[in-house]
Amino acid sequence: MRVKSLVIGYAFALALLLFAERHPSSTKPSGFHNVIDLTFPSNAQLAVLGDERHRGDTRLNQSVETRMEAPASFAAGLWTVDQIPAQRLVAPLVVFDVRDSMKQDTDYQVSVDDIANWEKIHGEIPLGAVVMVLTDSTKNARPAPGYSPDAAKFLIEGREVVGLGIDSRSIDSGASHDRPVYEYALSRSAYVLENVANLDRAPAVGGMVMVAPPKLQDRTNAPVRILALAR
């Protein structure tokens, strides 16, 4: 058991070291003092039915499960869950808190102005980050906030974000009749994280995130375990 723990610890340390070498301008992975689980529990039935989740299965629509959508959800030939490069699954973590904005608009969309204001306070978003939106609306059936198309485009093209996440059922706002942000992100090879848990405990900046879906061959989506490392 001790040998197994040492092997796991060595593998984790090596992953962080490789990330630091690939992203020298990002915050170095040292000095972390807390690990936060950003995951709702999965369910075996949901895992089997996962590929039907966007085709009207009400059991899935009523569930709360932390999930990843791979780029192949948008089009064949893009990365499936098992094909997403490992280096894109360990990244700087950025959290936008829009709970105050929701008091005026429950369908609020994160805007480019929100990003600019966040960067005035926290500094420029690190290249290659995973961005999350904190709404506290995961368990509500009503419409929820999301990203605006312009904000998603800026994050993916301007900041080279590798993943967009939210603590509700969709990265598109509830007022959207289609899924422009979802489709744009996946078409640009960014993955999507939905129903992310405990974002109120995660740091707005300076943290790291580990995104760990099971390596399911040819799957376009899957339950995912997400861990945040906080300083």
N, C-alpha and C positions, 0 to 999 in steps of 0.2 A: 504493500500500500504506500509506504514511504517513497519507494522508487518511482511508483506511478505518479505521485504528487510532484516529485522533483522533475519528472519528464514533462508534465503538463505546465509546470511553472517555467521551465526552460523554453518550451515552445511559445508560451505567451510573451516572455521577455524578448525572444528572437523576433516575433511578429512586430512588436513595438519598435525594436531597433531597426528593422527593415523599413518600417514606415518613416522613421526619422530620417533615414538616409535618402528616401525617395522624395521627402518634402522638407528640405532643409530650412525653408522660410517659415514653416509652421511651428507652433509651440512644441517644444521637445517633450516626449512622454516621460517626465520625471516629476517626483514630488506629489503624486496622486495619493490621497488619503482615504478615499471612500469609493465604493462601487455601488451604483444604483441600478436596480433591475427595472427596466422600462417596458416590461412585458406582462400582458394579461395571459392567463393560462390557456393552453390550447385544448382541443377536444378531438379524440380520434375520429369521430363521425365527421366533424368539420374538415379535418385534414383530407379525408377521402373525397368529400364533396367540394373541395376547394375550387376546382376548375369550373364549377357551375355558379359561382357566387355572383357573377355579373349577368346571369341569364334568368333571374327572377326566382331563385330558390328562397322562399320566405324564411326558412329555418336559418339560413345564413345571414339574411338581411337583419334578423333580429338578434344576432349573436354579437358578442364583444370578444374579439380575438385579435391579438397582434399579428399582423400579416405583412408579407412582402409581395409586391407585384414586380416581376422582372420585366425588362424591356420587351421580351418576346410576347408579353400580353398584348402589345400593340401590333406587332407584325412578326411573321415568321422570318427567321434568319437573324434576328437580334438575340441577345443573350437570354438564355433560359436561366432558371434559378441556379443550376449547377455550373453554369458557364460564366457567371459574374466573377471577374478577377478578384482574387483574395485581397489584393491591396486596396480595393475600393470598399472593403467591408470593415476596415479599421481607419477611422478618420477623425479630424477635429469635429467637435459638436457645437452647434449654434442653436439657441432656443429663442424664438420670438414669442413674447407673452402678449396676447391680444385680448385678455379677459376684460380689461377696461373698455376697449373699443366695442366689445360685444354688448355692453350696457346700452349703447345707442342703436346697434344694428346686429341682430343675431346672425345675419348672413354676411357678416363683415369679410372683406377680402384684403389680405395682406398686400400692401402696395409698395411701389418703388420708394415712395416717400417714407414709409415705415422702415424700409431697409436703410435708407440714408440716415434717418434719425437714430437707428440702432448703431450704425457705424460711427456716428458722432460721439456716442457714449462709450462704446466698447472697442472701437478700432475696426479696421477693414476685416471683413469675413475672410478667414484663411482659405486659400485655394484648396479645392478637393475636399471641402467639408460636407457633412450631412447636416441639413437644416431641418429643425422641427418647429411646429407651431403649437403653443399651449393655449387651449380654449376651455378646458374643463367641461366639454360637451360630449364626451365619449358615450355615456349611457343615456343620453337624451334622444328621443325619437324625432324631435323637431329639427328643422334645418340648422346647419352649423356653418361656421366660418370656413374659409379656405384661402388658398393663394389666388391672387389675380394673375391672369395670363402674362401681363407685363412684368410682374414680380418674378414669376417662374423663369421667364426668358432672361431677365437680368441675372438671376442667381446661377443659372446653368451656363449661360454664355459669358457673363461678366466675371463670375466668381468660380466657375468650373465645378460647381456643386455636383457631387456624385449621387446624392439621394435627397429626396424631399419627404418629410414625415409630418404627421399630425396626430393629435389624440382623439380624433373623431373618425367617422367611417370613410371619409373621402377628402383628398387634398383640394377638390373643387368645392366651392361654397354651395350651400343648400339651394340657393336661388338659381344656380346654373342648371339649364335644361339639358345640357350635354356634358361632356367631360374634357374641356379644352386643355386644362392644366395637366390632368392625368395623361392624356394622349401626347401632349407636347413633351413632357418629362420623359416618358418611356421612349418616344421616338428619337430622343437625344441620348439614349443609353443611360439615363439616370433611373435608379430604382425608386419605388414608392413604398413608404411605410405607413400603415394605417392602424388606428386603434392603439397608439403608443401610450403606455401607462406611465404615471408618476413623473410627468414632465415638470410639475411644480417643485420637485425635489432636485431636478437637474440644474447645473449651472448655465447661465445665459451664454457664457463664453469661457474659454480656457479648459474645457473638458475634452475628453476623447470618447468616442463611441465605438463599440464592437457590435456588428450586425451579423448574427449567426443563424442563417436558415439551414435546415437539413439539406444535404446535397442530393436533391431529388432530380434524377436525370429527366431532361426534356419537359420539366414542369414550368409553367408560366407564373405560378404563384405558390406560396407556401406559408405555413405558420413560421414565425421567426422569434428568436430570443435576442433581445437587445440589452446590452449592458453599457452604462455610462460610467466613466472614471472621472471623479471630481477632485480638484486640488484642495 
